[in-house]
């Protein structure tokens, strides 16, 4: 079935979901966040800021949905749920007397009309790098899918520091844009809006914070509440998460794109007094074009690379790893171990005082996909099990 036909089907589902749910979404202030990287952190941070300001807020992200006092699983490898699930969560938010909802919104969901009928008050775009080209085919089509959120939203927030800024401005025409920037003092949200100290690492997280701050400013949140919430904020599960810190450190992160590698790897490299041991792979049957770029980025910063499985689906892990290796910029100590548990075991056996073991690609996820079957998996649990057996 052609994608255009599938999209018409999804549109029909979205219309049906809205009719069936009958939720009065006009009572909600809904903020959509899209972008290649940083969506979950930005959405969670905006949720924390609004909550700090006393605004009852719900949030739907890759990790799950927080509505009222309850957490809802949104599914395996799911960022933006189906139109029926989205409408259900929005109705639950109304039932829980929430006034604001933050939704992590993917290019797939926008292209497939899953968010049809949702009245976005604010649309935020964090950044765009080459990703999902197996689906969108070109960067231009990818950007146009993202732009759908901005065109539909009443107010739009863009990252002035990202290469996509001028492209997106042209795509959305003469609509007013609120920009955020770490370097442009004339932006709507600037480094002056940040607190003196952040507990999250990296310039990329400062940009994520500014995206959330820009939205909070538009919603009338005080500078004090914004700065207090940002200074107290810790990264969501599976984002720069330190799970072991003794003689060496183990960090778990969801990074799985070339852009996210380029952001996190130099920051982790700065933190280590020893070697950086990077354990990662690439998803099977998904955007093979990005694999050598991931290898290129890792080889710039890692001292030891251990390539392994990351949701291989039906693809051969060794073949995926070969694609990654094709992008290596320089020679590094390399191990290719198809079994992710064995790869983690190898990394921990190599780790010495001052080293950092960085596991990327799985983050918070609780399963790994082999041949279309979701098998229970957790990077964190695997690390704990290996460490326990060898202590």
C-alpha positions as CSV (number, residue, x, y, z in Angstrom):
1,X,0.0,0.0,0.0
2,X,1.4,3.4,-0.9
3,X,2.1,5.7,2.0
4,X,-0.4,8.3,0.8
5,X,-3.1,5.6,1.0
6,X,-2.0,4.7,4.5
7,X,-2.1,8.3,5.5
8,X,-5.7,8.6,4.3
9,X,-6.5,5.6,6.4
10,X,-4.8,7.2,9.5
11,X,-6.7,10.4,8.8
12,X,-10.0,8.4,8.8
13,X,-8.9,6.8,12.1
14,X,-8.2,10.2,13.6
15,X,-11.6,11.6,12.6
16,X,-13.3,8.5,14.0
17,X,-11.3,8.8,17.2
18,X,-12.3,12.4,17.7
19,X,-15.9,11.6,17.1
20,X,-15.9,8.6,19.3
21,X,-14.1,10.3,22.2
22,X,-16.1,13.5,22.1
23,X,-13.6,15.3,24.3
24,X,-13.9,19.1,24.5
25,X,-10.3,19.8,23.6
26,X,-10.9,23.5,23.5
27,X,-10.7,23.5,27.3
28,X,-7.0,22.4,27.0
29,X,-3.9,24.3,26.2
30,X,-2.0,21.8,24.2
31,X,1.7,22.1,23.3
32,X,3.3,19.9,20.7
33,X,7.0,19.3,20.5
34,X,8.8,17.9,17.4
35,X,12.4,17.6,16.2
36,X,15.0,14.9,15.6
37,X,16.5,15.0,19.0
38,X,15.6,16.5,22.4
39,X,11.9,16.0,22.3
40,X,11.5,13.9,25.4
41,X,13.8,16.1,27.5
42,X,12.1,19.3,26.3
43,X,8.6,17.9,26.9
44,X,9.5,16.6,30.4
45,X,11.1,19.9,31.3
46,X,8.2,22.0,30.1
47,X,5.9,19.7,32.2
48,X,8.1,20.3,35.2
49,X,8.1,24.0,34.7
50,X,4.3,24.3,34.4
51,X,3.8,22.0,37.4
52,X,6.2,24.2,39.4
53,X,4.1,27.2,38.4
54,X,1.0,25.4,39.9
55,X,-0.5,24.6,36.5
56,X,-2.0,21.1,36.4
57,X,-0.3,19.5,33.4
58,X,-0.3,16.1,31.6
59,X,2.5,15.0,29.4
60,X,2.8,12.3,26.7
61,X,6.3,11.2,25.6
62,X,8.4,8.3,24.4
63,X,8.7,7.2,28.0
64,X,5.0,7.2,28.7
65,X,2.1,9.4,29.7
66,X,1.8,11.1,33.1
67,X,-1.8,12.2,33.7
68,X,-2.9,13.3,37.1
69,X,-1.2,11.0,39.6
70,X,-1.0,8.0,37.2
71,X,1.6,6.8,34.7
72,X,0.4,5.1,31.5
73,X,2.6,2.9,29.3
74,X,2.3,4.0,25.7
75,X,3.7,0.9,24.0
76,X,6.9,-0.5,22.6
77,X,9.1,1.9,20.6
78,X,6.3,4.4,20.6
79,X,6.7,8.2,20.7
80,X,3.4,9.5,19.5
81,X,0.6,7.0,20.2
82,X,-2.3,6.2,17.8
83,X,-5.0,8.7,17.2
84,X,-7.4,6.7,19.4
85,X,-4.8,6.5,22.3
86,X,-4.0,10.3,22.0
87,X,-7.7,11.2,22.2
88,X,-8.1,8.8,25.2
89,X,-5.2,10.5,27.0
90,X,-6.6,14.0,26.3
91,X,-10.0,13.0,27.6
92,X,-8.2,11.6,30.7
93,X,-6.4,14.9,31.1
94,X,-9.8,16.7,31.1
95,X,-11.2,14.2,33.6
96,X,-8.2,14.8,35.9
97,X,-8.8,18.6,35.7
98,X,-5.6,19.2,33.8
99,X,-5.6,22.5,31.9
100,X,-2.4,21.9,29.9
101,X,-1.0,18.9,28.0
102,X,2.5,18.5,26.5
103,X,2.7,16.0,23.6
104,X,5.9,14.7,22.0
105,X,5.0,14.7,18.3
106,X,7.0,12.8,15.7
107,X,7.3,13.4,11.9
108,X,5.6,10.0,11.3
109,X,2.6,11.0,13.4
110,X,2.3,14.3,11.7
111,X,2.7,12.8,8.2
112,X,0.2,10.1,9.0
113,X,-2.4,12.6,10.4
114,X,-2.4,10.9,13.8
115,X,-2.6,14.3,15.5
116,X,-5.5,15.6,13.3
117,X,-8.1,17.4,15.3
118,X,-5.8,18.3,18.1
119,X,-5.8,22.1,18.6
120,X,-2.2,22.9,19.3
121,X,-1.7,26.2,21.1
122,X,2.1,26.1,20.7
123,X,4.3,24.1,18.4
124,X,8.0,23.7,19.2
125,X,10.7,22.4,16.9
126,X,14.0,21.5,18.6
127,X,16.2,20.6,15.6
128,X,16.3,18.7,12.4
129,X,19.2,16.4,11.2
130,X,19.2,13.5,8.7
131,X,17.0,10.8,10.3
132,X,14.0,8.7,9.2
133,X,15.0,9.1,5.6
134,X,14.0,5.4,5.0
135,X,10.5,6.8,5.5
136,X,10.6,10.4,4.3
137,X,13.2,9.8,1.5
138,X,14.6,13.3,1.5
139,X,15.5,16.0,4.1
140,X,13.0,18.4,2.5
141,X,10.1,15.9,3.0
142,X,11.2,15.2,6.5
143,X,11.3,19.0,7.3
144,X,7.9,19.5,5.7
145,X,6.4,16.8,7.9
146,X,7.8,18.6,10.9
147,X,6.5,21.9,9.6
148,X,2.9,20.6,9.7
149,X,2.9,21.1,13.5
150,X,4.1,24.6,13.2
151,X,1.6,25.5,10.6
152,X,-1.3,24.2,12.7
153,X,-0.2,25.7,16.0
154,X,-1.4,29.1,17.1
155,X,2.2,30.1,18.1
156,X,5.5,28.7,16.9
157,X,8.9,28.2,18.6
158,X,12.1,27.5,16.6
159,X,15.7,27.0,17.4
160,X,17.7,29.9,15.9
161,X,21.0,28.0,16.4
162,X,19.9,25.0,14.3
163,X,20.5,24.8,10.6
164,X,16.8,24.1,10.1
165,X,15.7,27.5,11.3
166,X,15.7,29.4,7.9
167,X,14.3,26.4,6.1
168,X,11.4,26.1,8.5
169,X,10.7,29.8,8.4
170,X,10.3,29.7,4.7
171,X,8.1,26.6,4.9
172,X,5.6,28.2,7.3
173,X,5.5,31.5,5.4
174,X,4.6,34.8,7.1
175,X,3.5,33.2,10.4
176,X,5.1,34.8,13.5
177,X,8.0,32.8,15.0
178,X,9.4,32.9,18.6
179,X,13.1,32.0,18.4
180,X,15.4,30.7,21.1
181,X,19.1,30.8,21.1
182,X,22.2,30.5,23.2
183,X,24.1,32.9,21.0
184,X,21.6,35.4,19.6
185,X,20.8,38.0,22.2
186,X,17.7,39.2,20.3
187,X,16.0,35.9,20.5
188,X,12.7,35.5,22.5
189,X,14.5,33.1,24.9
190,X,18.2,33.5,25.5
191,X,21.0,32.2,27.8
192,X,19.9,35.0,30.2
193,X,16.8,33.1,30.9
194,X,18.7,30.1,32.2
195,X,19.6,29.6,35.8
196,X,23.3,29.8,36.8
197,X,23.5,26.0,37.3
198,X,21.9,23.1,35.5
199,X,22.1,19.5,36.7
200,X,22.0,18.2,33.1
201,X,25.1,18.2,30.9
202,X,25.9,19.8,27.6
203,X,25.0,22.7,25.3
204,X,22.3,20.6,23.7
205,X,20.4,20.4,27.1
206,X,20.7,24.2,27.5
207,X,19.0,24.4,24.1
208,X,16.3,22.0,25.2
209,X,15.8,24.1,28.4
210,X,15.5,27.3,26.3
211,X,12.8,25.6,24.1
212,X,10.8,24.8,27.2
213,X,11.4,28.2,28.7
214,X,10.2,29.9,25.5
215,X,6.9,28.0,25.7
216,X,6.6,28.8,29.4
217,X,7.2,32.5,28.8
218,X,4.4,32.5,26.1
219,X,2.1,30.8,28.7
220,X,2.9,33.5,31.3
221,X,5.1,31.6,33.8
222,X,7.3,33.7,36.0
223,X,11.0,33.9,35.5
224,X,11.5,32.6,39.1
225,X,9.4,29.5,38.5
226,X,11.1,28.8,35.2
227,X,14.6,29.1,36.7
228,X,13.8,27.1,39.8
229,X,12.3,24.3,37.8
230,X,15.2,24.2,35.3
231,X,17.8,24.2,38.1
232,X,16.1,21.3,39.9
233,X,15.5,19.3,36.7
234,X,17.2,15.9,36.3
235,X,17.2,14.2,32.9
236,X,14.4,11.7,32.2
237,X,14.9,8.0,32.5
238,X,17.5,6.7,30.1
239,X,18.9,10.1,29.2
240,X,22.5,10.7,30.4
241,X,21.6,8.5,33.3
242,X,24.5,7.5,35.6
243,X,23.6,4.0,36.8
244,X,27.0,3.1,38.3
245,X,29.7,5.4,39.8
246,X,32.5,3.7,41.6
247,X,36.0,3.3,40.1
248,X,34.4,3.7,36.7
249,X,31.1,5.1,35.6
250,X,28.3,3.6,33.5
251,X,26.0,5.9,31.7
252,X,22.8,4.9,29.8
253,X,21.4,7.2,27.1
254,X,18.7,6.9,24.4
255,X,20.9,8.5,21.7
256,X,20.4,6.6,18.5
257,X,21.0,9.2,15.7
258,X,24.1,10.8,14.3
259,X,23.0,14.2,15.6
260,X,22.5,12.9,19.1
261,X,25.9,11.2,19.0
262,X,27.5,14.4,17.9
263,X,25.9,16.1,20.9
264,X,26.4,13.6,23.7
265,X,29.8,12.0,22.9
266,X,32.0,15.1,23.3
267,X,30.2,15.9,26.5
268,X,30.8,12.5,28.0
269,X,34.4,12.5,26.7
270,X,35.0,15.7,28.7
271,X,33.8,14.0,31.8
272,X,36.2,11.0,31.7
273,X,39.7,11.0,33.2
274,X,40.3,7.7,31.6
275,X,38.9,6.0,28.5
276,X,35.5,6.3,26.9
277,X,34.1,2.8,26.1
278,X,31.1,3.1,23.8
279,X,28.6,0.3,23.4
280,X,26.0,0.7,20.6
281,X,24.4,-0.6,17.5
282,X,21.8,0.5,15.0
283,X,18.2,-0.5,14.6
284,X,17.4,-3.1,11.9
285,X,15.1,-2.4,9.0
286,X,15.3,1.3,9.8
287,X,17.3,4.1,8.0
288,X,20.4,2.2,7.1
289,X,21.9,5.5,5.6
290,X,22.6,6.8,9.1
291,X,24.7,3.9,10.2
292,X,28.2,5.0,8.9
293,X,27.5,8.5,10.3
294,X,27.0,7.0,13.7
295,X,30.2,5.1,13.3
296,X,32.0,8.3,12.3
297,X,30.8,10.2,15.3
298,X,31.7,7.4,17.8
299,X,35.1,6.9,16.3
300,X,36.0,10.6,16.9
301,X,35.5,10.3,20.7
302,X,35.5,6.7,21.9
303,X,38.7,4.9,22.8
304,X,37.0,1.5,22.7
305,X,33.9,0.7,20.6
306,X,31.8,-2.3,21.2
307,X,29.2,-2.8,18.4
308,X,26.2,-4.9,19.2
309,X,22.4,-5.4,18.7
310,X,19.9,-2.6,19.0
311,X,16.5,-3.9,17.9
312,X,17.9,-5.9,14.9
313,X,14.3,-7.0,13.9
314,X,15.0,-9.3,11.0
315,X,18.5,-8.0,10.0
316,X,21.8,-9.6,10.6
317,X,23.6,-7.8,13.4
318,X,27.0,-8.4,12.0
319,X,25.9,-6.8,8.7
320,X,24.5,-3.8,10.5
321,X,27.8,-3.5,12.4
322,X,29.7,-3.6,9.1
323,X,27.7,-0.6,7.9
324,X,28.5,1.3,11.1
325,X,32.3,0.5,10.7
326,X,32.3,1.9,7.2
327,X,32.1,5.3,8.7
328,X,34.9,5.1,11.2
329,X,37.2,8.1,11.0
330,X,40.2,6.6,12.7
331,X,41.3,3.3,14.1
332,X,40.0,2.4,17.5
333,X,40.0,-0.7,19.6
334,X,36.9,-2.5,18.2
335,X,34.8,-5.4,19.4
336,X,31.8,-6.7,17.5
337,X,29.5,-8.8,19.8
338,X,26.0,-9.5,18.5
339,X,24.6,-10.4,21.9
340,X,23.9,-7.2,23.8
341,X,24.3,-8.7,27.2
342,X,27.7,-10.2,26.2
343,X,28.7,-6.8,24.8
344,X,27.9,-5.1,28.1
345,X,29.8,-7.8,30.0
346,X,32.8,-7.2,27.7
347,X,32.6,-3.4,28.3
348,X,32.5,-3.8,32.1
349,X,35.4,-6.3,32.0
350,X,37.5,-3.8,30.1
351,X,36.6,-0.8,32.3
352,X,39.3,0.6,34.6
353,X,39.5,3.4,37.1
354,X,38.5,6.7,35.5
355,X,36.8,5.1,32.5
356,X,33.3,5.8,31.4
357,X,31.2,3.0,29.8
358,X,28.5,4.7,27.7
359,X,25.5,2.5,26.5
360,X,23.4,4.2,23.8
361,X,20.4,3.3,21.8
362,X,18.1,1.7,24.3
363,X,17.8,4.2,27.1
364,X,14.6,3.7,29.1
365,X,13.2,0.9,26.8
366,X,12.1,-2.3,28.3
367,X,12.3,-4.6,25.3
368,X,14.6,-5.4,22.3
369,X,13.1,-6.6,19.0
370,X,14.4,-9.7,17.3
371,X,12.6,-10.9,14.1
372,X,9.5,-8.8,15.0
373,X,9.2,-10.2,18.5
374,X,9.6,-7.9,21.5
375,X,11.8,-9.6,24.1
376,X,12.1,-8.2,27.7
377,X,15.3,-6.2,28.0
378,X,16.8,-3.4,30.0
379,X,20.3,-2.0,29.7
380,X,20.2,-0.9,33.3
381,X,19.2,-4.4,34.6
382,X,21.8,-6.0,32.4
383,X,24.5,-3.8,33.9
384,X,23.3,-4.5,37.4
385,X,23.2,-8.3,36.8
386,X,26.8,-8.4,35.3
387,X,28.2,-6.2,38.1
388,X,26.5,-8.3,40.8
389,X,27.9,-11.5,39.4
390,X,31.4,-10.1,39.3
391,X,31.6,-8.5,42.8
